[in-house]
Amino acid sequence: MPDTDEQFQNNRDPSTQNPSRTNVQDGLWTPDDNNNGEKDVVIEDTSSPEEDKAIRAQSIQTFGKFSTIGLHLLFAVLIGYVIGHWMDEKFDIYPVMTLFWIACGLASTILEFIKIVKQAKNLDDKSSQQDDSSSNV
């Protein structure tokens, strides 16, 4: 039985691995003569580095917007509670204003979430249209 150092070296040696699995050059799958009748998978990267950076920036921006939903919910409800509680004490109608302003905070969070989803969908539609137009060239 081989020792672990020899096993480790064999696992790192590309000549001991399946050649159809290690036949990648420049990030693209290349045809392989030893494929046993299976079809070759060739993926061509048609996007430029500038397009990749723009898509990555849009994705990070969208993620950032979605990550603020929790904070928006927290602060909207907290501010609604504070305003409502103050008004309830001032007008002596507890808990009417507290519930009203908390509901307003929740509604604002829902509207903000819908707005962010629409923006993300528009960005996705634009990137899909750009992908379609670049593939038709």
C-alpha positions as CSV (number, residue, x, y, z in Angstrom):
1,M,0.0,0.0,0.0
2,P,1.5,3.4,-1.0
3,D,2.2,5.9,1.7
4,T,0.2,9.2,1.9
5,D,2.9,11.3,0.3
6,E,2.9,9.2,-2.8
7,Q,-0.9,9.3,-3.0
8,F,-0.8,13.1,-2.6
9,Q,1.7,13.4,-5.5
10,N,-0.3,11.1,-7.7
11,N,-3.4,13.2,-7.1
12,R,-1.6,16.4,-8.0
13,D,0.0,14.9,-11.2
14,P,-2.2,15.7,-14.2
15,S,-0.9,12.6,-16.1
16,T,-2.5,10.3,-13.5
17,Q,-5.9,12.0,-13.8
18,N,-8.7,11.4,-16.3
19,P,-7.5,13.3,-19.4
20,S,-11.1,14.3,-20.4
21,R,-11.5,16.1,-17.1
22,T,-8.2,18.0,-17.2
23,N,-8.4,19.3,-20.8
24,V,-9.0,23.0,-20.1
25,Q,-7.0,25.7,-21.6
26,D,-7.5,29.5,-21.1
27,G,-10.8,28.9,-19.3
28,L,-12.3,27.0,-22.3
29,W,-13.0,23.3,-22.7
30,T,-11.2,22.0,-25.7
31,P,-12.0,18.9,-27.8
32,D,-10.5,15.6,-26.5
33,D,-9.6,12.7,-28.7
34,N,-10.2,10.1,-25.9
35,N,-13.8,10.9,-25.2
36,N,-15.2,7.4,-25.9
37,G,-17.8,8.6,-28.3
38,E,-19.1,11.4,-26.0
39,K,-19.7,14.8,-27.4
40,D,-17.2,17.5,-26.6
41,V,-18.3,20.5,-24.7
42,V,-16.9,23.8,-26.0
43,I,-17.8,27.0,-24.2
44,E,-16.7,30.2,-25.7
45,D,-16.4,33.3,-23.6
46,T,-17.7,36.2,-25.8
47,S,-17.9,38.9,-23.1
48,S,-15.2,41.5,-22.7
49,P,-13.5,42.3,-19.4
50,E,-15.3,45.6,-19.3
51,E,-18.7,43.9,-19.6
52,D,-17.7,41.4,-16.9
53,K,-16.8,44.3,-14.6
54,A,-20.0,46.1,-15.3
55,I,-22.1,43.0,-14.6
56,R,-20.2,42.3,-11.4
57,A,-20.7,45.9,-10.3
58,Q,-24.4,45.7,-11.0
59,S,-24.6,42.5,-9.0
60,I,-22.8,43.9,-6.0
61,Q,-25.0,47.1,-6.2
62,T,-28.2,45.0,-6.3
63,F,-26.9,42.8,-3.4
64,G,-26.2,45.9,-1.4
65,K,-29.7,47.2,-1.9
66,F,-31.3,43.9,-0.9
67,S,-29.1,43.8,2.2
68,T,-30.5,47.1,3.4
69,I,-34.0,45.8,3.6
70,G,-33.4,44.4,7.1
71,L,-32.1,47.8,8.3
72,H,-34.9,49.6,6.7
73,L,-37.4,47.4,8.4
74,L,-35.8,47.8,11.8
75,F,-35.5,51.6,11.7
76,A,-38.9,52.1,10.1
77,V,-40.6,50.1,12.8
78,L,-38.5,51.6,15.6
79,I,-39.1,55.2,14.4
80,G,-42.8,54.4,13.9
81,Y,-43.0,53.1,17.5
82,V,-41.2,56.2,18.9
83,I,-43.4,58.6,17.0
84,G,-46.6,56.7,17.8
85,H,-45.8,56.3,21.5
86,W,-45.0,60.0,21.8
87,M,-48.3,60.9,20.1
88,D,-50.3,58.4,22.2
89,E,-48.9,60.0,25.4
90,K,-49.6,63.5,24.1
91,F,-53.2,62.8,23.0
92,D,-53.9,60.0,25.6
93,I,-55.1,57.6,23.0
94,Y,-52.8,54.7,23.6
95,P,-52.1,52.3,21.4
96,V,-53.9,53.8,18.4
97,M,-51.0,56.0,17.1
98,T,-48.4,53.5,18.0
99,L,-50.1,50.8,15.9
100,F,-50.7,53.3,13.1
101,W,-47.1,54.5,12.9
102,I,-45.7,50.9,13.1
103,A,-48.0,50.0,10.2
104,C,-46.7,53.0,8.3
105,G,-43.1,51.8,8.9
106,L,-44.0,48.3,7.7
107,A,-45.7,49.7,4.6
108,S,-42.7,51.8,3.8
109,T,-40.5,48.8,4.0
110,I,-42.7,46.8,1.7
111,L,-42.8,49.6,-0.8
112,E,-39.0,49.9,-0.7
113,F,-38.7,46.2,-1.2
114,I,-41.0,46.3,-4.2
115,K,-39.0,49.2,-5.6
116,I,-35.7,47.3,-5.2
117,V,-37.1,44.2,-6.8
118,K,-38.3,46.2,-9.8
119,Q,-34.9,47.8,-10.2
120,A,-33.2,44.4,-10.0
121,K,-35.5,43.0,-12.6
122,N,-34.9,46.0,-14.9
123,L,-31.1,45.5,-14.5
124,D,-31.5,41.8,-15.3
125,D,-33.7,42.5,-18.3
126,K,-31.1,45.0,-19.6
127,S,-28.3,42.5,-19.2
128,S,-30.3,39.8,-20.9
129,Q,-31.0,42.2,-23.8
130,Q,-27.3,43.0,-24.0
131,D,-26.4,39.3,-24.0
132,D,-29.0,38.6,-26.7
133,S,-27.7,41.5,-28.9
134,S,-24.1,40.5,-28.5
135,S,-24.8,36.9,-29.4
136,N,-26.7,37.9,-32.5
137,V,-23.6,39.8,-33.9
